Amino acid sequence: MGMTPKIDYLQLDQLVRQGKRTGEIAKFFGVTSGAVSQAKHRLKNMVVKTMALEKGAQVVQEHLDVMAQLRKINRAINEELDRAKVRIDIAETEGKDTNRIQETVAKLSSEIRQQLLLQLQIVEMWFDAKRYAEFQSDVLEVLESMGPGAQNEAIRRLKQKQLLRGLVSID
């Protein structure tokens, strides 16, 4: 039994981008047209999964950057809140009015609540993005299992719907 020639995916991608037909590519690699079709299908899946992973990594990195910034802001607010409480204690022992300082404490406390709400919203968006990426991967796997062409047909239809949505504008 001789070794079957393998299809190099980088070369396959280049040939497809050059507009070569399946038959031409099959001759180039010395394989059947069916083998090329399957390789093109696997290549497309790899590209889609890679893009989903890259987008997911970008979302995670942005999430981490925003959360780090929010933690920094939260630390600064808490430090100022601690200083304000000390000023209240000092003012009270000296018998001075603490209304302005208490207003500052109320504003700082409100800012902390807003920061926590924003953090919660960011975590929810990050979780939703993660769930969407997982769902997209699951859909592609199911379509792939449905047989050759099912995934390509679904992608074609989705692109067509997206194109139609882009053409329609509601004022």
N, C-alpha and C positions, 0 to 999 in steps of 0.2 A: 504494500500500500504506500503510494507516494504522498508526500506532504501537500496539502492543499494550500495554494497561495493565499496570503492574508491581504486584506484591504487596509491600507494605511489611511486612518481617518483624517489626518492633516492633508494628505494628498487628495483624498476624496472631497473634502471641503473645498479645496482650491479648484478642482475640476468642476464641481457643481457651480461654484461662483463664476467660473469661466463660461458657463452655459453649455457644458458638454452633456450630451444625452446619455441615458443609462447604458445603451448598447456600446457607445464609445468608451465609456468608463469601464465596462466589463472587459472589453478587449485590452484596455490599458493594463488592467490588473490580472488579466487571464482567468477571469471567473465568469459565472453566468450572470445574466441580467437580474435574475431573482436574488442572487447573492448581493449584488449592488443595491437593489431596492431595499433589502433588509438592512444593509449597512447604512444606507441613507436614513432609514427610519431610526436606527439606533443613534446615529449622529444627531439627528434632530432632537431626540429625547435627551441626549447628553447636553446639548446646547440649552434646551429649555430648563433642565434641572440646574445647570450651572448658573444660568441667569437668575433663577429663583433663589439659589443659595447666595449669590452675590447681593441681590436686593435684600435678602434677609439679613446678611452681615451688615449691610449699610444701615438698615433700620435699627439693628442692635447697637451699632456704634453710635448712631445719633441718639438713641435712647440713653446710652451710658453717658454721653457728653452732657445731655440736658439734665440728667439726674445728678451728675457731679456738680454742675452749676447750681442747681436747686439746693443741694446740700451745703454748698459754700454760702449761698444767700441765707439759708436757714441758720447756719452757725453764726453769721454776722448779726442776724436779727436777735437770736437768743443771747448773744453777748451783750447787745445793746439793752435788751430786756433785763438782764441781770444787773447792769449798771443803773438802769432806771429804778429798779427795786431798792438798790442801795441808796440812791438819792432820796427815795421816799422815806426810807428809815431815818436818814440823816435829817431830812426836813421835819419829820414828825417829832424827833427828839429835840429839835430847836424850836418847835412850835410854829413852824412856817406852813404856808398853804401848799398842799400837794396836788391841787387840781390839775395843773399843767402837766406835771410828771405822770399822773394817773391817766390823763388823756393820751400821753405818749405810749404808756403801757398798753392801753386799749387798742391803739393803732397798731402797735407791734404784734399784739396777740392776734388781731384781725389779719395781719399780713401772714403770720404763720399758718393760720387756718387756710388762707388762699393758696399758700405754697403747698400745703398738704393736699388740697383739692386738685391742684395742677399735677402733682406727682401721681395721684390716683388716676387722673385722666390719661397721663402719659403711659402708665403701666397698662391700662385697659387698651389703649391704641396698640401698644407693642404686642400684647397678648393676641389681639384681633389679627394683627399682621402675621403673627406666627401661625395662628390657626388657619388663616387664608392660604399661606404657603403650603401647609400640610394638606389642606383640602385640594389645592391645585395639583400637588404631587399624586394624591390618591386618585383624582379624576384621570390624570394621564396614565397611571398604571392600569386602571379599569379599562380605559379606551384601548390601550395596547393589548390587553388580554382579549378584547372583543374581535381581534383579527386584524389582518393587514388592511390599512386604509381607513379604519375607523377613527384613529387619532387624527390623521391628516384631514379627514372630512369634517370632524368636529372643529378643528382649528380653523379650517377654511370658512366654515359657517360663522364661527365667532368673529373672525376678522370682517366678514361681510356685514354682520350686524353692527359691529363697531363703526365701519365705514358709513353705513346708513345713518347711524346716530349722529355722526359728524356732519352729514349733509343736511340734517333736519335741525332747524333752530326755532325755538319757541320764544316769541317776544311777549 
